[in-house]
Amino acid sequence: MQALERLKPIALLLLRLGLGIIFITHGYPKLFTHTQQAMQFFVKSGLPGYFVYIAGVLEVFGGILLIVGLFTRVASVLLAGEMAVALWKVHGILRDPMAVNQYEFPLSLCLGCFALATIGAGLISLDHAIYGQQRSAPKKSKGRDKD
C-alpha cells in the first residue's frame, strides 16, 4: 500500500491531464469551429443557445487550469457542475437511469472532476508550488480537541 501512496502525485497529475485534454477537445469546437451546430444542439436539448459560449469557455479554460494544476478545486467544481447539468438536461439520467450507455461519458467526467475538487491537484501542480501545504492538507492541531 505504501508504494501506491507514493504514486498518488503521479495519479493526480494523470487524472488532471486526461480530464483537461478531454475538456479542451470538447470545448474548442463550441467556441471556434462548430458554434452554430452546438448552439442548435443546446436549444434542442432545452438550454438557451448562449450556453454554448459558457460551456466552451468553462471547458477550454477549465481544461487548461486542470492541466497546469492551477485553481484546480474551483475549476473542478465548475466542470463537475457543468457535467451534472449535461447529465440532467442533455443525457436524461433521470428519464432512464438504467440506460447507462447513454450517459457514461459525462458521468465519468463529472465524477473525475468531483474527485479532483475534493482531493486537490496534488504535489505536481502550480497549486502546490504557489500555495504549498496550505491547500493540500488540513492543519493538524497541537493539542487535544476539547468538546
C-alpha positions as CSV (number, residue, x, y, z in Angstrom):
1,M,0.0,0.0,0.0
2,Q,2.9,2.4,0.7
3,A,4.0,2.0,-3.0
4,L,0.6,3.1,-4.1
5,E,0.6,6.0,-1.7
6,R,3.8,7.2,-3.3
7,L,2.2,7.1,-6.7
8,K,-0.6,9.5,-5.7
9,P,1.1,12.7,-7.1
10,I,1.5,11.0,-10.5
11,A,-2.0,9.6,-10.4
12,L,-3.5,13.0,-9.7
13,L,-1.3,14.5,-12.5
14,L,-2.5,11.9,-15.0
15,L,-6.1,12.4,-13.9
16,R,-5.8,16.2,-14.4
17,L,-4.1,15.7,-17.8
18,G,-6.7,13.3,-19.0
19,L,-9.6,15.4,-17.9
20,G,-8.0,18.6,-19.1
21,I,-7.3,17.2,-22.6
22,I,-10.9,15.9,-22.9
23,F,-12.5,19.2,-21.8
24,I,-10.3,21.2,-24.2
25,T,-11.0,18.9,-27.0
26,H,-14.8,19.2,-26.5
27,G,-14.8,22.9,-25.7
28,Y,-12.7,24.2,-28.5
29,P,-15.3,23.4,-31.3
30,K,-18.0,25.0,-29.2
31,L,-16.1,28.3,-29.3
32,F,-14.2,28.3,-32.6
33,T,-15.3,25.8,-35.2
34,H,-18.8,24.4,-34.8
35,T,-20.5,27.1,-32.7
36,Q,-23.7,27.2,-34.7
37,Q,-24.2,23.4,-34.7
38,A,-23.5,23.3,-30.9
39,M,-25.9,26.2,-30.4
40,Q,-28.7,24.3,-32.2
41,F,-28.0,21.2,-30.2
42,F,-28.2,23.2,-26.9
43,V,-31.5,24.7,-27.9
44,K,-32.8,21.3,-29.0
45,S,-31.8,20.0,-25.6
46,G,-33.8,22.7,-23.8
47,L,-30.9,25.0,-22.9
48,P,-30.5,28.6,-24.1
49,G,-28.3,28.9,-27.2
50,Y,-25.8,31.2,-25.5
51,F,-25.0,28.4,-23.1
52,V,-22.7,27.1,-25.8
53,Y,-20.3,30.0,-25.0
54,I,-20.5,29.4,-21.3
55,A,-19.8,25.7,-21.8
56,G,-17.0,26.4,-24.3
57,V,-15.2,28.8,-22.0
58,L,-15.6,26.5,-19.0
59,E,-14.3,23.5,-20.9
60,V,-11.3,25.2,-22.7
61,F,-10.1,27.4,-19.8
62,G,-11.1,24.9,-17.1
63,G,-9.2,22.2,-19.0
64,I,-6.1,24.4,-19.2
65,L,-6.3,25.1,-15.5
66,L,-6.6,21.4,-14.8
67,I,-3.6,20.5,-16.9
68,V,-1.3,23.1,-15.2
69,G,-2.9,22.4,-11.8
70,L,-3.9,26.0,-11.0
71,F,-7.1,26.8,-9.1
72,T,-7.8,23.1,-9.6
73,R,-10.6,22.8,-7.0
74,V,-12.5,25.7,-8.3
75,A,-12.1,24.6,-12.0
76,S,-13.1,21.1,-11.0
77,V,-16.3,22.2,-9.1
78,L,-17.3,24.3,-12.1
79,L,-16.7,21.5,-14.6
80,A,-18.4,18.9,-12.4
81,G,-21.4,21.2,-12.2
82,E,-21.4,21.6,-16.0
83,M,-21.4,17.9,-16.4
84,A,-24.2,17.5,-13.9
85,V,-26.3,19.8,-16.0
86,A,-25.4,17.9,-19.1
87,L,-26.4,14.6,-17.4
88,W,-29.7,16.0,-16.4
89,K,-30.7,18.2,-19.4
90,V,-28.9,16.5,-22.3
91,H,-28.3,12.9,-21.5
92,G,-31.5,12.3,-19.4
93,I,-30.1,10.5,-16.5
94,L,-33.4,11.0,-14.6
95,R,-35.5,9.8,-17.6
96,D,-33.9,6.4,-17.8
97,P,-31.3,5.7,-15.2
98,M,-30.8,2.2,-16.4
99,A,-29.6,3.4,-19.9
100,V,-26.0,3.8,-18.6
101,N,-24.6,3.7,-22.1
102,Q,-26.3,7.0,-22.9
103,Y,-24.6,8.9,-20.1
104,E,-21.5,7.0,-19.0
105,F,-19.0,9.5,-20.5
106,P,-20.4,12.7,-18.9
107,L,-20.8,10.8,-15.7
108,S,-17.2,9.8,-15.7
109,L,-16.1,13.4,-16.3
110,C,-18.4,14.6,-13.6
111,L,-17.1,12.1,-11.0
112,G,-13.5,12.7,-12.0
113,C,-13.8,16.4,-11.5
114,F,-15.6,15.9,-8.3
115,A,-12.7,13.7,-7.1
116,L,-10.2,16.4,-8.0
117,A,-12.3,19.1,-6.3
118,T,-12.3,17.1,-3.0
119,I,-8.7,15.8,-3.2
120,G,-6.9,18.7,-4.8
121,A,-4.3,18.9,-7.5
122,G,-1.5,17.0,-5.8
123,L,2.2,17.7,-5.4
124,I,2.9,18.1,-9.1
125,S,0.9,21.2,-9.7
126,L,1.0,25.0,-9.7
127,D,-1.4,25.0,-6.8
128,H,1.2,23.1,-4.7
129,A,4.1,25.3,-6.0
130,I,2.2,28.5,-5.1
131,Y,0.3,27.6,-2.0
132,G,2.3,24.7,-0.7
133,Q,0.7,22.7,2.2
134,Q,-1.9,25.5,2.9
135,R,-4.3,24.0,0.4
136,S,-3.2,20.4,0.1
137,A,-3.6,19.2,3.7
138,P,-5.6,20.2,6.6
139,K,-3.7,21.7,9.5
140,K,-3.1,19.4,12.5
141,S,-4.0,20.7,15.9
142,K,-1.2,20.7,18.5
143,G,-3.4,19.7,21.4
144,R,-6.4,17.7,22.3
145,D,-9.7,18.7,20.9
146,K,-12.0,19.9,23.6
147,D,-15.6,19.0,23.5
